[in-house]
Amino acid sequence: MHTRLAVGVIATLVISNVVVSADQERPRFEVPAKESAEADELANQLTRLSRRVDPNEAELLADFAYATVARLRKEYRMFGTPIFNNFLVYHGWRKRGYCYQWTEDLLLALDTLKLKTLELHWADTYRDTYRENNCLVVTAKGQPFENGMILECWRHFGHLRWNLVPSDEDPYYENAKWAENVRAGAAAKTLGPENRHVVFQTQVEKTGNSSE
């Protein structure tokens, strides 16, 4: 009897520890109520990228993306239009808000999810020109970049918008090298303004990054 009781107590403690550990690993966030329906639809669309995509993971990514962008919107203190906000950042009246900064912060946040069935890609269009824009592209694991889903927020003034790569008005291309630079810089805690030459009223000119 005592043996059974001891085994039961131990089993309960083990299960409790597993539950607590799982809860601790889950990121704490809140999706804005007015964007919850959009997050649900994004999750559905991500699930449709491939039968290999875990619906629970797609839901987690969608919810966390919306929550992260909402948080960044407050931190960046967006004002005026995207171009005017660039003007504020350029003159030091805002710390962040260029499109590459949106993309960096969103990429690093979503990386913490340790995705298994989805992959994150850095994308840009009109690279090294005044029209350059950066965003993330989400694909099913092993899926071609061209079949992925764009996650972009600079153009929409800090509000997440998404669409498939082929349907976008601009031609986006993967820039795996820059994603590697961002992740390495974050890991080394050396990523900062000194690593960038900012082009006024545009996004960035990626110094030391050859076109691919």
C-alpha positions in Angstrom: 0.0 0.0 0.0 2.8 2.4 1.0 4.7 1.4 -2.2 1.7 2.2 -4.4 1.2 5.5 -2.6 4.8 6.4 -3.1 4.7 5.5 -6.8 1.5 7.6 -7.2 3.1 10.6 -5.6 6.2 10.3 -7.7 4.2 10.0 -10.9 2.1 13.0 -10.0 5.3 15.0 -9.3 6.8 14.0 -12.6 3.7 14.9 -14.6 3.4 18.2 -12.8 7.1 19.0 -13.6 6.5 18.2 -17.3 3.5 20.4 -17.4 5.3 23.3 -15.7 8.3 22.9 -18.0 6.0 22.9 -21.0 4.3 26.1 -19.8 7.7 27.7 -19.1 8.8 27.0 -22.7 5.7 28.6 -24.2 6.3 32.2 -25.0 4.0 34.6 -23.1 2.1 36.9 -25.5 -1.3 38.4 -26.2 -2.8 38.8 -29.7 -4.7 42.1 -30.0 -8.5 41.3 -29.9 -9.2 43.2 -33.1 -6.6 41.1 -34.9 -7.4 37.7 -33.6 -9.5 36.8 -36.6 -6.7 37.8 -39.0 -4.3 35.7 -36.9 -6.6 32.7 -37.2 -6.8 33.1 -41.0 -3.0 33.4 -41.3 -2.7 30.2 -39.3 -5.1 28.5 -41.7 -3.2 29.7 -44.8 0.2 28.6 -43.3 -1.3 25.2 -42.7 -2.3 25.0 -46.3 1.3 25.6 -47.5 1.9 21.8 -47.1 0.4 18.7 -45.6 3.6 18.5 -43.6 2.8 21.7 -41.6 1.7 21.1 -38.1 -1.6 23.1 -37.6 -0.7 23.8 -33.9 2.7 25.2 -35.0 1.1 27.3 -37.7 -1.3 28.8 -35.1 1.5 29.5 -32.7 3.5 31.3 -35.3 0.5 33.3 -36.5 -0.5 34.4 -33.0 3.1 35.2 -31.9 3.7 37.2 -35.1 0.7 39.4 -34.5 1.5 39.8 -30.8 5.1 40.7 -31.6 4.2 43.2 -34.3 1.8 44.9 -31.9 4.5 45.1 -29.2 7.0 46.5 -31.7 4.5 49.1 -32.9 4.4 50.5 -29.4 8.1 50.3 -28.9 8.8 52.0 -32.2 6.3 54.8 -31.4 5.2 54.9 -35.1 4.1 58.4 -36.3 2.9 59.8 -39.5 3.5 57.7 -42.6 6.2 55.0 -43.1 8.4 57.4 -45.0 8.0 60.1 -42.4 8.8 57.6 -39.7 12.0 56.9 -41.6 12.7 60.6 -41.5 12.3 60.5 -37.7 14.6 57.5 -37.4 17.2 59.0 -39.7 17.4 62.2 -37.5 17.5 60.2 -34.3 14.0 61.1 -33.1 13.0 57.5 -33.2 15.3 54.6 -32.4 13.9 52.0 -34.8 11.4 51.7 -37.5 13.1 51.0 -40.8 11.8 48.0 -42.6 15.0 46.0 -42.0 14.5 46.6 -38.3 11.0 45.4 -38.4 12.2 42.3 -40.2 15.2 41.7 -37.8 13.1 42.0 -34.7 10.3 39.8 -36.1 12.8 37.1 -37.3 14.6 36.9 -34.0 11.3 36.8 -32.1 9.9 34.0 -34.3 13.2 32.1 -34.1 12.5 31.6 -30.4 9.6 29.3 -31.3 12.1 26.7 -32.6 9.8 25.7 -35.4 9.8 22.2 -36.7 7.5 22.1 -39.7 7.9 25.8 -40.8 10.9 27.8 -41.9 11.7 31.5 -41.8 13.5 33.3 -44.7 14.8 36.8 -45.1 13.4 38.4 -48.3 14.1 41.6 -50.1 13.1 43.4 -53.2 15.0 46.1 -55.2 18.1 45.3 -53.2 20.6 48.1 -52.8 18.3 50.7 -54.4 16.2 53.5 -52.9 13.2 51.2 -53.3 14.6 48.4 -51.2 12.2 46.7 -48.9 12.7 43.7 -46.5 10.3 41.2 -45.0 10.0 37.6 -43.8 8.8 34.7 -45.9 7.4 31.6 -44.1 7.5 28.3 -45.9 6.8 24.7 -45.0 10.0 22.9 -44.0 12.0 22.1 -47.2 9.5 24.0 -49.4 10.8 26.4 -52.1 11.0 30.1 -51.1 8.8 31.0 -54.0 5.8 29.1 -52.5 6.0 30.9 -49.2 4.0 33.4 -47.3 5.2 37.0 -47.0 5.0 38.6 -43.5 5.5 42.4 -43.9 4.7 45.3 -41.6 6.7 48.4 -42.6 4.5 49.3 -45.6 1.4 49.0 -43.5 2.8 51.2 -40.7 3.3 48.6 -38.1 0.4 46.3 -39.0 1.1 42.8 -40.1 0.0 42.0 -43.7 0.6 38.7 -45.4 0.3 37.2 -48.9 1.9 34.5 -50.9 5.2 35.4 -52.6 3.8 35.0 -56.2 0.9 37.3 -55.5 2.9 40.3 -54.3 3.2 43.4 -56.4 7.0 43.4 -56.1 9.5 40.6 -56.9 10.9 39.3 -53.6 14.0 37.2 -53.5 15.6 35.2 -50.6 18.6 36.7 -48.9 19.9 33.8 -46.8 23.2 35.5 -46.2 21.6 38.4 -44.5 19.4 36.2 -42.3 22.6 34.5 -41.2 24.2 37.9 -40.5 21.2 39.0 -38.3 21.2 35.8 -36.3 25.0 35.8 -35.9 24.9 39.4 -34.9 22.1 38.9 -32.3 24.0 35.9 -30.9 27.2 37.9 -30.5 25.2 41.0 -29.4 27.1 43.1 -31.9 24.2 44.0 -34.3 23.7 47.8 -34.3 23.6 51.0 -36.3 27.3 50.9 -36.8 26.9 47.9 -39.0 24.5 49.7 -41.4 24.6 52.6 -43.8 21.1 54.0 -43.8 19.7 55.5 -47.1 17.4 58.3 -46.3 13.7 57.7 -47.2 14.5 54.1 -48.0 15.4 51.0 -46.1 19.1 50.1 -46.0 22.1 49.5 -48.1 23.5 46.3 -46.7 27.2 47.0 -46.4 29.5 44.1 -47.1 26.6 42.0 -48.4 27.0 41.1 -52.1 23.9 40.7 -54.3 23.0 37.1 -54.8 
